[in-house]
Amino acid sequence: MDIAARSAAPIGAAFTLLTLVSGSLWGKPVWGTWWVWDARLTSELILFFFYLGYIALAGAFDNPDRAAKSAAILAVVGFINVPIVKFSVDFWNTLHQPASLFRTGGPAIASSMLTPLLLMTLGFTSGFFLLLLLRMQTFILQRKIARGAERKS
């Protein structure tokens, strides 16, 4: 699981940064500003900082077991922020609209927008898992090479 988490963290950080940047580009013409300390935006920024912290902590120790345990604790604490990001528009009155896809009355999105949204969600999810598998494979090969170099010396 450590290999999966260490491989997923940079991808998640990149996706989160992409969300923040694209949201700012969209927000400027709509809200008239690049950034607003909105609950959704702020919780998303905190999630980005958790990703960066996880990446830094996972690489900060010489002992891989100690690094894995420390990073796992931060990952568990950081995961608490995920439902906060999701439900922030329901908890607080913010600039963002409430949920329009997963709601009790069904999606509030026209099918002409829902279909491309679902296709892009499938595409980004597939891209994530492809990148994850490639990063995990690279990580495992790097560990094998490092162990082989240790045995030779």
PyMOL CGO cylinders between C-alpha atoms (Angstrom):
from pymol import cmd
from pymol.cgo import CYLINDER

trace = [
    CYLINDER, 0.00, 0.00, 0.00, 2.95, 2.30, 0.62, 0.3, 1, 1, 1, 1, 1, 1,
    CYLINDER, 2.95, 2.30, 0.62, 4.02, 1.95, -3.01, 0.3, 1, 1, 1, 1, 1, 1,
    CYLINDER, 4.02, 1.95, -3.01, 0.48, 2.69, -4.20, 0.3, 1, 1, 1, 1, 1, 1,
    CYLINDER, 0.48, 2.69, -4.20, 0.15, 5.73, -1.93, 0.3, 1, 1, 1, 1, 1, 1,
    CYLINDER, 0.15, 5.73, -1.93, 3.58, 7.11, -2.83, 0.3, 1, 1, 1, 1, 1, 1,
    CYLINDER, 3.58, 7.11, -2.83, 2.78, 6.61, -6.50, 0.3, 1, 1, 1, 1, 1, 1,
    CYLINDER, 2.78, 6.61, -6.50, -0.68, 8.19, -6.27, 0.3, 1, 1, 1, 1, 1, 1,
    CYLINDER, -0.68, 8.19, -6.27, 0.31, 11.28, -4.27, 0.3, 1, 1, 1, 1, 1, 1,
    CYLINDER, 0.31, 11.28, -4.27, 2.05, 13.22, -7.08, 0.3, 1, 1, 1, 1, 1, 1,
    CYLINDER, 2.05, 13.22, -7.08, -0.78, 12.41, -9.48, 0.3, 1, 1, 1, 1, 1, 1,
    CYLINDER, -0.78, 12.41, -9.48, -3.35, 13.57, -6.93, 0.3, 1, 1, 1, 1, 1, 1,
    CYLINDER, -3.35, 13.57, -6.93, -1.33, 16.72, -6.29, 0.3, 1, 1, 1, 1, 1, 1,
    CYLINDER, -1.33, 16.72, -6.29, -1.18, 17.43, -10.02, 0.3, 1, 1, 1, 1, 1, 1,
    CYLINDER, -1.18, 17.43, -10.02, -4.93, 16.90, -10.42, 0.3, 1, 1, 1, 1, 1, 1,
    CYLINDER, -4.93, 16.90, -10.42, -5.62, 19.12, -7.41, 0.3, 1, 1, 1, 1, 1, 1,
    CYLINDER, -5.62, 19.12, -7.41, -3.34, 21.86, -8.76, 0.3, 1, 1, 1, 1, 1, 1,
    CYLINDER, -3.34, 21.86, -8.76, -5.07, 21.56, -12.14, 0.3, 1, 1, 1, 1, 1, 1,
    CYLINDER, -5.07, 21.56, -12.14, -8.41, 22.01, -10.37, 0.3, 1, 1, 1, 1, 1, 1,
    CYLINDER, -8.41, 22.01, -10.37, -7.21, 25.11, -8.52, 0.3, 1, 1, 1, 1, 1, 1,
    CYLINDER, -7.21, 25.11, -8.52, -5.67, 26.72, -11.61, 0.3, 1, 1, 1, 1, 1, 1,
    CYLINDER, -5.67, 26.72, -11.61, -8.59, 25.96, -13.93, 0.3, 1, 1, 1, 1, 1, 1,
    CYLINDER, -8.59, 25.96, -13.93, -10.99, 27.17, -11.24, 0.3, 1, 1, 1, 1, 1, 1,
    CYLINDER, -10.99, 27.17, -11.24, -9.10, 30.45, -10.99, 0.3, 1, 1, 1, 1, 1, 1,
    CYLINDER, -9.10, 30.45, -10.99, -9.18, 30.86, -14.77, 0.3, 1, 1, 1, 1, 1, 1,
    CYLINDER, -9.18, 30.86, -14.77, -12.93, 30.26, -14.72, 0.3, 1, 1, 1, 1, 1, 1,
    CYLINDER, -12.93, 30.26, -14.72, -13.48, 32.40, -11.61, 0.3, 1, 1, 1, 1, 1, 1,
    CYLINDER, -13.48, 32.40, -11.61, -11.86, 35.56, -12.97, 0.3, 1, 1, 1, 1, 1, 1,
    CYLINDER, -11.86, 35.56, -12.97, -14.53, 36.34, -15.60, 0.3, 1, 1, 1, 1, 1, 1,
    CYLINDER, -14.53, 36.34, -15.60, -17.39, 35.00, -13.46, 0.3, 1, 1, 1, 1, 1, 1,
    CYLINDER, -17.39, 35.00, -13.46, -16.56, 36.40, -10.01, 0.3, 1, 1, 1, 1, 1, 1,
    CYLINDER, -16.56, 36.40, -10.01, -14.22, 39.19, -11.11, 0.3, 1, 1, 1, 1, 1, 1,
    CYLINDER, -14.22, 39.19, -11.11, -11.28, 37.82, -9.11, 0.3, 1, 1, 1, 1, 1, 1,
    CYLINDER, -11.28, 37.82, -9.11, -8.72, 35.03, -9.41, 0.3, 1, 1, 1, 1, 1, 1,
    CYLINDER, -8.72, 35.03, -9.41, -9.23, 33.80, -5.86, 0.3, 1, 1, 1, 1, 1, 1,
    CYLINDER, -9.23, 33.80, -5.86, -11.94, 33.99, -3.21, 0.3, 1, 1, 1, 1, 1, 1,
    CYLINDER, -11.94, 33.99, -3.21, -11.57, 32.47, 0.24, 0.3, 1, 1, 1, 1, 1, 1,
    CYLINDER, -11.57, 32.47, 0.24, -14.60, 30.32, -0.46, 0.3, 1, 1, 1, 1, 1, 1,
    CYLINDER, -14.60, 30.32, -0.46, -15.11, 27.11, 1.56, 0.3, 1, 1, 1, 1, 1, 1,
    CYLINDER, -15.11, 27.11, 1.56, -14.69, 24.85, -1.48, 0.3, 1, 1, 1, 1, 1, 1,
    CYLINDER, -14.69, 24.85, -1.48, -11.59, 26.66, -2.73, 0.3, 1, 1, 1, 1, 1, 1,
    CYLINDER, -11.59, 26.66, -2.73, -9.97, 26.84, 0.67, 0.3, 1, 1, 1, 1, 1, 1,
    CYLINDER, -9.97, 26.84, 0.67, -10.61, 23.17, 1.48, 0.3, 1, 1, 1, 1, 1, 1,
    CYLINDER, -10.61, 23.17, 1.48, -9.25, 22.22, -1.97, 0.3, 1, 1, 1, 1, 1, 1,
    CYLINDER, -9.25, 22.22, -1.97, -6.10, 24.29, -1.29, 0.3, 1, 1, 1, 1, 1, 1,
    CYLINDER, -6.10, 24.29, -1.29, -5.69, 22.54, 2.06, 0.3, 1, 1, 1, 1, 1, 1,
    CYLINDER, -5.69, 22.54, 2.06, -5.98, 19.20, 0.24, 0.3, 1, 1, 1, 1, 1, 1,
    CYLINDER, -5.98, 19.20, 0.24, -3.20, 20.31, -2.12, 0.3, 1, 1, 1, 1, 1, 1,
    CYLINDER, -3.20, 20.31, -2.12, -1.01, 21.17, 0.89, 0.3, 1, 1, 1, 1, 1, 1,
    CYLINDER, -1.01, 21.17, 0.89, -1.70, 17.73, 2.38, 0.3, 1, 1, 1, 1, 1, 1,
    CYLINDER, -1.70, 17.73, 2.38, -0.53, 16.14, -0.87, 0.3, 1, 1, 1, 1, 1, 1,
    CYLINDER, -0.53, 16.14, -0.87, 2.67, 18.21, -0.84, 0.3, 1, 1, 1, 1, 1, 1,
    CYLINDER, 2.67, 18.21, -0.84, 3.23, 17.39, 2.84, 0.3, 1, 1, 1, 1, 1, 1,
    CYLINDER, 3.23, 17.39, 2.84, 2.74, 13.68, 2.19, 0.3, 1, 1, 1, 1, 1, 1,
    CYLINDER, 2.74, 13.68, 2.19, 5.21, 13.73, -0.70, 0.3, 1, 1, 1, 1, 1, 1,
    CYLINDER, 5.21, 13.73, -0.70, 7.78, 15.60, 1.41, 0.3, 1, 1, 1, 1, 1, 1,
    CYLINDER, 7.78, 15.60, 1.41, 7.30, 13.41, 4.48, 0.3, 1, 1, 1, 1, 1, 1,
    CYLINDER, 7.30, 13.41, 4.48, 7.49, 10.16, 2.50, 0.3, 1, 1, 1, 1, 1, 1,
    CYLINDER, 7.49, 10.16, 2.50, 10.87, 11.19, 1.13, 0.3, 1, 1, 1, 1, 1, 1,
    CYLINDER, 10.87, 11.19, 1.13, 12.25, 12.73, 4.32, 0.3, 1, 1, 1, 1, 1, 1,
    CYLINDER, 12.25, 12.73, 4.32, 13.49, 9.57, 6.07, 0.3, 1, 1, 1, 1, 1, 1,
    CYLINDER, 13.49, 9.57, 6.07, 16.39, 7.27, 5.26, 0.3, 1, 1, 1, 1, 1, 1,
    CYLINDER, 16.39, 7.27, 5.26, 14.54, 4.36, 6.84, 0.3, 1, 1, 1, 1, 1, 1,
    CYLINDER, 14.54, 4.36, 6.84, 11.77, 3.27, 4.42, 0.3, 1, 1, 1, 1, 1, 1,
    CYLINDER, 11.77, 3.27, 4.42, 9.64, 1.70, 7.18, 0.3, 1, 1, 1, 1, 1, 1,
    CYLINDER, 9.64, 1.70, 7.18, 9.72, 4.85, 9.28, 0.3, 1, 1, 1, 1, 1, 1,
    CYLINDER, 9.72, 4.85, 9.28, 8.90, 6.97, 6.23, 0.3, 1, 1, 1, 1, 1, 1,
    CYLINDER, 8.90, 6.97, 6.23, 5.98, 4.69, 5.34, 0.3, 1, 1, 1, 1, 1, 1,
    CYLINDER, 5.98, 4.69, 5.34, 4.50, 4.85, 8.85, 0.3, 1, 1, 1, 1, 1, 1,
    CYLINDER, 4.50, 4.85, 8.85, 4.86, 8.62, 9.16, 0.3, 1, 1, 1, 1, 1, 1,
    CYLINDER, 4.86, 8.62, 9.16, 3.43, 9.25, 5.71, 0.3, 1, 1, 1, 1, 1, 1,
    CYLINDER, 3.43, 9.25, 5.71, 0.55, 6.83, 6.36, 0.3, 1, 1, 1, 1, 1, 1,
    CYLINDER, 0.55, 6.83, 6.36, -0.44, 8.76, 9.49, 0.3, 1, 1, 1, 1, 1, 1,
    CYLINDER, -0.44, 8.76, 9.49, -0.44, 12.02, 7.52, 0.3, 1, 1, 1, 1, 1, 1,
    CYLINDER, -0.44, 12.02, 7.52, -2.47, 10.37, 4.76, 0.3, 1, 1, 1, 1, 1, 1,
    CYLINDER, -2.47, 10.37, 4.76, -5.14, 9.24, 7.24, 0.3, 1, 1, 1, 1, 1, 1,
    CYLINDER, -5.14, 9.24, 7.24, -5.31, 12.71, 8.79, 0.3, 1, 1, 1, 1, 1, 1,
    CYLINDER, -5.31, 12.71, 8.79, -5.36, 14.32, 5.34, 0.3, 1, 1, 1, 1, 1, 1,
    CYLINDER, -5.36, 14.32, 5.34, -8.16, 12.07, 4.13, 0.3, 1, 1, 1, 1, 1, 1,
    CYLINDER, -8.16, 12.07, 4.13, -10.45, 13.72, 6.67, 0.3, 1, 1, 1, 1, 1, 1,
    CYLINDER, -10.45, 13.72, 6.67, -10.36, 16.75, 4.37, 0.3, 1, 1, 1, 1, 1, 1,
    CYLINDER, -10.36, 16.75, 4.37, -11.87, 14.86, 1.40, 0.3, 1, 1, 1, 1, 1, 1,
    CYLINDER, -11.87, 14.86, 1.40, -15.48, 14.83, 2.70, 0.3, 1, 1, 1, 1, 1, 1,
    CYLINDER, -15.48, 14.83, 2.70, -15.00, 18.44, 3.79, 0.3, 1, 1, 1, 1, 1, 1,
    CYLINDER, -15.00, 18.44, 3.79, -14.16, 19.37, 0.18, 0.3, 1, 1, 1, 1, 1, 1,
    CYLINDER, -14.16, 19.37, 0.18, -17.13, 17.39, -1.13, 0.3, 1, 1, 1, 1, 1, 1,
    CYLINDER, -17.13, 17.39, -1.13, -19.72, 18.72, 1.32, 0.3, 1, 1, 1, 1, 1, 1,
    CYLINDER, -19.72, 18.72, 1.32, -18.34, 22.24, 1.81, 0.3, 1, 1, 1, 1, 1, 1,
    CYLINDER, -18.34, 22.24, 1.81, -21.02, 23.72, -0.43, 0.3, 1, 1, 1, 1, 1, 1,
    CYLINDER, -21.02, 23.72, -0.43, -23.70, 22.03, 1.69, 0.3, 1, 1, 1, 1, 1, 1,
    CYLINDER, -23.70, 22.03, 1.69, -22.15, 22.95, 5.07, 0.3, 1, 1, 1, 1, 1, 1,
    CYLINDER, -22.15, 22.95, 5.07, -21.52, 26.63, 4.33, 0.3, 1, 1, 1, 1, 1, 1,
    CYLINDER, -21.52, 26.63, 4.33, -23.24, 29.20, 2.14, 0.3, 1, 1, 1, 1, 1, 1,
    CYLINDER, -23.24, 29.20, 2.14, -20.57, 29.86, -0.48, 0.3, 1, 1, 1, 1, 1, 1,
    CYLINDER, -20.57, 29.86, -0.48, -20.14, 31.15, -4.01, 0.3, 1, 1, 1, 1, 1, 1,
    CYLINDER, -20.14, 31.15, -4.01, -20.20, 27.61, -5.34, 0.3, 1, 1, 1, 1, 1, 1,
    CYLINDER, -20.20, 27.61, -5.34, -23.54, 26.06, -6.18, 0.3, 1, 1, 1, 1, 1, 1,
    CYLINDER, -23.54, 26.06, -6.18, -24.73, 23.07, -4.17, 0.3, 1, 1, 1, 1, 1, 1,
    CYLINDER, -24.73, 23.07, -4.17, -24.37, 19.54, -5.50, 0.3, 1, 1, 1, 1, 1, 1,
    CYLINDER, -24.37, 19.54, -5.50, -25.93, 19.11, -8.92, 0.3, 1, 1, 1, 1, 1, 1,
    CYLINDER, -25.93, 19.11, -8.92, -24.87, 15.57, -9.83, 0.3, 1, 1, 1, 1, 1, 1,
    CYLINDER, -24.87, 15.57, -9.83, -25.25, 13.35, -6.76, 0.3, 1, 1, 1, 1, 1, 1,
    CYLINDER, -25.25, 13.35, -6.76, -28.44, 14.54, -5.08, 0.3, 1, 1, 1, 1, 1, 1,
    CYLINDER, -28.44, 14.54, -5.08, -31.61, 12.90, -3.84, 0.3, 1, 1, 1, 1, 1, 1,
    CYLINDER, -31.61, 12.90, -3.84, -33.77, 14.20, -6.69, 0.3, 1, 1, 1, 1, 1, 1,
    CYLINDER, -33.77, 14.20, -6.69, -31.33, 12.99, -9.34, 0.3, 1, 1, 1, 1, 1, 1,
    CYLINDER, -31.33, 12.99, -9.34, -28.90, 15.05, -11.39, 0.3, 1, 1, 1, 1, 1, 1,
    CYLINDER, -28.90, 15.05, -11.39, -29.84, 18.68, -11.98, 0.3, 1, 1, 1, 1, 1, 1,
    CYLINDER, -29.84, 18.68, -11.98, -27.71, 18.84, -15.13, 0.3, 1, 1, 1, 1, 1, 1,
    CYLINDER, -27.71, 18.84, -15.13, -29.10, 18.71, -18.65, 0.3, 1, 1, 1, 1, 1, 1,
    CYLINDER, -29.10, 18.71, -18.65, -28.19, 15.52, -20.50, 0.3, 1, 1, 1, 1, 1, 1,
    CYLINDER, -28.19, 15.52, -20.50, -26.30, 17.60, -23.09, 0.3, 1, 1, 1, 1, 1, 1,
    CYLINDER, -26.30, 17.60, -23.09, -23.88, 18.52, -20.29, 0.3, 1, 1, 1, 1, 1, 1,
    CYLINDER, -23.88, 18.52, -20.29, -24.18, 15.36, -18.19, 0.3, 1, 1, 1, 1, 1, 1,
    CYLINDER, -24.18, 15.36, -18.19, -22.99, 12.98, -20.91, 0.3, 1, 1, 1, 1, 1, 1,
    CYLINDER, -22.99, 12.98, -20.91, -19.70, 14.84, -21.61, 0.3, 1, 1, 1, 1, 1, 1,
    CYLINDER, -19.70, 14.84, -21.61, -19.16, 15.29, -17.87, 0.3, 1, 1, 1, 1, 1, 1,
    CYLINDER, -19.16, 15.29, -17.87, -19.49, 11.55, -17.25, 0.3, 1, 1, 1, 1, 1, 1,
    CYLINDER, -19.49, 11.55, -17.25, -17.27, 10.72, -20.24, 0.3, 1, 1, 1, 1, 1, 1,
    CYLINDER, -17.27, 10.72, -20.24, -14.56, 13.12, -19.03, 0.3, 1, 1, 1, 1, 1, 1,
    CYLINDER, -14.56, 13.12, -19.03, -14.86, 11.70, -15.51, 0.3, 1, 1, 1, 1, 1, 1,
    CYLINDER, -14.86, 11.70, -15.51, -14.32, 8.22, -16.94, 0.3, 1, 1, 1, 1, 1, 1,
    CYLINDER, -14.32, 8.22, -16.94, -11.40, 9.52, -19.02, 0.3, 1, 1, 1, 1, 1, 1,
    CYLINDER, -11.40, 9.52, -19.02, -9.67, 11.26, -16.10, 0.3, 1, 1, 1, 1, 1, 1,
    CYLINDER, -9.67, 11.26, -16.10, -10.24, 8.23, -13.85, 0.3, 1, 1, 1, 1, 1, 1,
    CYLINDER, -10.24, 8.23, -13.85, -8.78, 5.91, -16.49, 0.3, 1, 1, 1, 1, 1, 1,
    CYLINDER, -8.78, 5.91, -16.49, -5.85, 8.28, -16.98, 0.3, 1, 1, 1, 1, 1, 1,
    CYLINDER, -5.85, 8.28, -16.98, -5.26, 8.35, -13.23, 0.3, 1, 1, 1, 1, 1, 1,
    CYLINDER, -5.26, 8.35, -13.23, -5.16, 4.56, -12.97, 0.3, 1, 1, 1, 1, 1, 1,
    CYLINDER, -5.16, 4.56, -12.97, -2.90, 4.26, -16.01, 0.3, 1, 1, 1, 1, 1, 1,
    CYLINDER, -2.90, 4.26, -16.01, -0.46, 6.79, -14.52, 0.3, 1, 1, 1, 1, 1, 1,
    CYLINDER, -0.46, 6.79, -14.52, -0.74, 5.07, -11.14, 0.3, 1, 1, 1, 1, 1, 1,
    CYLINDER, -0.74, 5.07, -11.14, 0.16, 1.66, -12.57, 0.3, 1, 1, 1, 1, 1, 1,
    CYLINDER, 0.16, 1.66, -12.57, 3.10, 3.12, -14.51, 0.3, 1, 1, 1, 1, 1, 1,
    CYLINDER, 3.10, 3.12, -14.51, 4.39, 4.95, -11.43, 0.3, 1, 1, 1, 1, 1, 1,
    CYLINDER, 4.39, 4.95, -11.43, 4.00, 1.84, -9.26, 0.3, 1, 1, 1, 1, 1, 1,
    CYLINDER, 4.00, 1.84, -9.26, 5.90, -0.24, -11.82, 0.3, 1, 1, 1, 1, 1, 1,
    CYLINDER, 5.90, -0.24, -11.82, 8.68, 2.37, -11.92, 0.3, 1, 1, 1, 1, 1, 1,
    CYLINDER, 8.68, 2.37, -11.92, 8.83, 2.54, -8.12, 0.3, 1, 1, 1, 1, 1, 1,
    CYLINDER, 8.83, 2.54, -8.12, 9.14, -1.25, -7.83, 0.3, 1, 1, 1, 1, 1, 1,
    CYLINDER, 9.14, -1.25, -7.83, 11.87, -1.36, -10.47, 0.3, 1, 1, 1, 1, 1, 1,
    CYLINDER, 11.87, -1.36, -10.47, 13.78, 1.43, -8.69, 0.3, 1, 1, 1, 1, 1, 1,
    CYLINDER, 13.78, 1.43, -8.69, 13.64, -0.53, -5.43, 0.3, 1, 1, 1, 1, 1, 1,
    CYLINDER, 13.64, -0.53, -5.43, 14.90, -3.67, -7.17, 0.3, 1, 1, 1, 1, 1, 1,
    CYLINDER, 14.90, -3.67, -7.17, 17.78, -1.74, -8.74, 0.3, 1, 1, 1, 1, 1, 1,
    CYLINDER, 17.78, -1.74, -8.74, 18.65, -0.14, -5.38, 0.3, 1, 1, 1, 1, 1, 1,
    CYLINDER, 18.65, -0.14, -5.38, 18.65, -3.53, -3.63, 0.3, 1, 1, 1, 1, 1, 1,
    CYLINDER, 18.65, -3.53, -3.63, 20.83, -4.99, -6.38, 0.3, 1, 1, 1, 1, 1, 1,
    CYLINDER, 20.83, -4.99, -6.38, 23.31, -2.12, -5.99, 0.3, 1, 1, 1, 1, 1, 1,
    CYLINDER, 23.31, -2.12, -5.99, 23.38, -2.69, -2.19, 0.3, 1, 1, 1, 1, 1, 1,
    CYLINDER, 23.38, -2.69, -2.19, 24.19, -6.36, -2.62, 0.3, 1, 1, 1, 1, 1, 1,
    CYLINDER, 24.19, -6.36, -2.62, 27.09, -5.59, -4.96, 0.3, 1, 1, 1, 1, 1, 1,
    CYLINDER, 27.09, -5.59, -4.96, 28.72, -3.17, -2.51, 0.3, 1, 1, 1, 1, 1, 1,
]
cmd.load_cgo(trace, "trace")
